[in-house]
Amino acid sequence: MQRKKIQNAEIRFDDGRHISAEQRRKAYATIRDIADWTGYPPEEMKERMKYEHMIRTGDSYPSLSNCSMDTAREFINTILEFALEWGIPLSDNAIDRTDDIGRYLYYCLMHKKCAICGKDGEIHHEDAIGMGNNRRKVDDSNYKKICLCRTHHTIAHQMGVIRFRQMYKVYGIVVKDLQEGEESESVGNF
């Protein structure tokens, strides 16, 4: 780790629990939406998404019949990020499909997609920058941000932080490596 200059690491504990029915439902609903958008049959799309997951994470081939809850959570993260990257519309809100809201909010910021509805979004600062400050010159790296479409951004300003959080079950996160106006990159060819 030191030789490769790795600064962050993650340790996971497998508690022996297997994929839940709810996780399986979320995974299959997302796979079905991706299949509908791409034109592939759902079974073929499921296989493609499993290989996509292996490529992105380095994990082994996941089985949705008996994998651990952690593996299921990671697989759902992979396919939700894939949907955000490619602008794939989902039949219900992605926020309701994630088991890892913080990670989902990060993906939304990285891919400039609204955390509520999935439409193209813009950065909303929960921590106000302040009137009269030049938004292009303020260092907002320690500010809580969330990506919202124009409609939800307006609603957030009208409702205020607390009511908006309660109503939509989302919140701003600190992302130090996100620059205003930064474009996210999509990789691969689909």
C-alpha positions in Angstrom: 0.0 0.0 0.0 2.8 2.4 0.8 4.7 1.6 -2.4 1.6 2.4 -4.5 1.0 5.5 -2.4 -2.6 4.4 -1.5 -4.1 7.0 0.8 -7.5 5.5 1.5 -8.5 1.9 2.1 -11.7 0.2 3.1 -12.3 -2.9 5.3 -15.5 -4.8 4.9 -17.0 -7.4 7.2 -19.3 -10.1 5.9 -21.9 -10.8 8.5 -23.2 -13.8 6.7 -26.5 -12.3 5.7 -27.6 -13.0 2.2 -29.3 -10.7 -0.4 -32.7 -9.5 0.8 -35.9 -9.7 -1.2 -35.9 -5.9 -1.3 -32.4 -5.7 -2.7 -33.2 -8.3 -5.3 -36.3 -6.2 -6.3 -34.3 -3.0 -6.6 -31.6 -4.8 -8.7 -34.1 -6.4 -11.1 -36.1 -3.2 -11.4 -33.0 -1.2 -12.4 -31.8 -3.9 -14.8 -35.2 -3.9 -16.4 -35.1 -0.1 -16.9 -31.6 -0.3 -18.4 -32.8 -3.2 -20.7 -35.8 -1.1 -21.8 -33.6 1.8 -22.6 -30.8 -0.1 -24.4 -33.1 -2.6 -26.2 -31.4 -5.6 -24.8 -33.5 -8.4 -23.3 -33.5 -8.2 -19.5 -31.6 -11.5 -19.0 -28.8 -10.4 -21.3 -28.7 -7.0 -19.6 -28.4 -8.7 -16.2 -25.3 -10.6 -17.5 -23.9 -7.4 -19.0 -24.4 -5.6 -15.7 -22.7 -8.4 -13.8 -19.6 -8.1 -16.0 -19.7 -4.3 -15.8 -19.7 -4.7 -12.0 -16.7 -7.0 -12.1 -14.8 -4.5 -14.3 -15.6 -1.5 -12.1 -15.0 -3.2 -8.8 -12.7 -6.1 -9.3 -15.1 -8.3 -7.5 -16.0 -11.8 -8.6 -19.1 -12.7 -10.6 -22.1 -11.9 -8.4 -25.1 -14.2 -8.1 -28.4 -12.4 -7.3 -29.8 -15.6 -5.9 -27.4 -16.1 -2.9 -24.8 -13.3 -2.7 -24.2 -11.4 0.5 -26.1 -8.2 1.4 -22.8 -6.3 1.0 -22.3 -7.7 -2.5 -25.9 -6.9 -3.4 -25.5 -3.3 -2.1 -22.3 -2.9 -4.3 -24.0 -4.4 -7.3 -27.0 -2.0 -6.9 -24.5 0.9 -6.6 -22.8 -0.2 -9.8 -26.0 -0.3 -11.9 -27.4 2.9 -10.4 -24.2 4.7 -11.3 -24.3 3.2 -14.8 -27.9 4.5 -15.2 -26.8 8.0 -14.0 -23.7 8.0 -16.3 -25.8 7.2 -19.4 -28.9 9.3 -18.4 -31.1 6.2 -18.3 -34.6 7.1 -17.0 -35.8 4.8 -14.2 -39.4 3.9 -13.7 -39.2 5.2 -10.1 -36.8 7.5 -8.3 -33.3 6.1 -7.9 -33.1 7.4 -4.4 -35.7 4.8 -3.5 -33.5 2.0 -5.0 -30.2 2.7 -3.2 -29.0 1.1 0.0 -26.2 3.7 0.2 -27.6 7.2 0.0 -24.3 9.0 0.6 -22.7 7.2 -2.4 -25.8 7.8 -4.6 -25.6 11.5 -3.7 -21.9 11.5 -4.7 -22.7 9.8 -8.0 -25.4 12.4 -8.7 -22.8 15.2 -8.1 -20.2 13.5 -10.3 -22.6 12.9 -13.2 -24.6 16.1 -12.8 -27.9 14.4 -12.3 -30.7 15.5 -9.9 -30.7 13.4 -6.8 -34.5 13.5 -6.7 -35.7 12.8 -10.3 -32.5 11.9 -12.3 -32.8 14.8 -14.8 -29.8 16.9 -15.7 -28.8 18.9 -12.7 -26.7 21.7 -11.2 -24.9 22.1 -7.9 -27.1 23.3 -5.0 -25.1 24.6 -2.0 -26.8 23.7 1.3 -24.2 25.9 3.0 -24.9 29.3 1.4 -22.1 31.0 -0.4 -23.5 34.4 0.5 -24.8 37.4 -1.4 -22.2 39.4 -3.2 -19.5 36.7 -3.3 -18.2 35.6 -6.7 -19.3 32.0 -7.0 -16.4 31.3 -9.4 -13.8 32.4 -6.8 -15.2 31.0 -3.6 -13.5 27.8 -2.4 -16.6 25.6 -1.8 -14.6 22.4 -1.1 -15.9 22.3 2.5 -19.5 23.2 1.6 -22.3 20.7 1.6 -23.6 20.3 -1.9 -26.3 18.3 -3.7 -27.1 18.0 -7.4 -30.6 19.1 -8.3 -32.5 19.9 -11.5 -33.7 23.5 -11.9 -37.2 22.6 -10.6 -35.9 20.8 -7.4 -33.3 23.5 -6.9 -36.0 26.2 -6.9 -38.1 24.1 -4.4 -35.0 23.7 -2.2 -34.6 27.4 -2.0 -38.3 28.0 -1.3 -38.6 25.3 1.4 -35.3 25.7 3.2 -32.8 23.0 4.1 -34.6 21.3 6.9 -38.0 20.9 5.2 -36.4 19.9 1.9 -34.3 17.2 3.6 -37.4 15.9 5.4 -39.6 15.9 2.3 -37.1 14.3 -0.2 -34.8 12.3 2.2 -31.7 13.7 0.6 -29.0 16.0 2.0 -25.9 17.9 0.9 -22.5 16.2 1.2 -18.9 17.6 1.2 -17.1 16.6 -2.0 -13.6 18.1 -2.0 -12.7 17.0 -5.5 -15.7 18.5 -7.3 -15.2 21.8 -9.2 -18.1 24.0 -10.2 -18.5 23.6 -14.0 -16.5 20.3 -14.0 -17.7 17.8 -16.5 -18.0 14.2 -15.6 -16.6 11.7 -17.9 -18.4 8.7 -19.2 -16.3 5.8 -20.2 -17.0 2.8 -22.3 -19.1 2.3 -25.3 -22.7 1.1 -25.2 
